[in-house]
């Protein structure tokens, strides 16, 4: 299945990112959850810049994900959810969510939820909502 990230790897990254946010934002408490994003929710997720290397191979990797879906590939994405403002920020799984948005399907997610509403640095890297970045 090419070099696609597997569920165990993504779970390890989820744990690592949660610990990173705890250190980066001392005083905040972060809850972890799992969810299934509905197709209509995916378009409203803030799409963050995935990095130059990822951008260079983006479409090729999207094709790999689409092919792998035929074999039940469904590794969760990682999102940061701000319940009060209803903002959801994509941390990892850019190509997976593009595929989910394109095919109008739901997708599993690991969710990091802060106990207070603040502006996170990652929000400054948002290119817009997925539906605006990839067309509605």
Secondary structure, 3 states (H helix, E strand, C coil): CCCCCCHHHHHHHHHHHHHHHHHHCCCCCEEEEEEEECHHHHCCCEEECCCHHHHHCHHHHHHHHHHHHCCCCCCCEEEEEECCCCEEEEEECHHHHHHHHHHCCCEEEEEEEECCCCCCHHHHHEEEEHHHHCCC
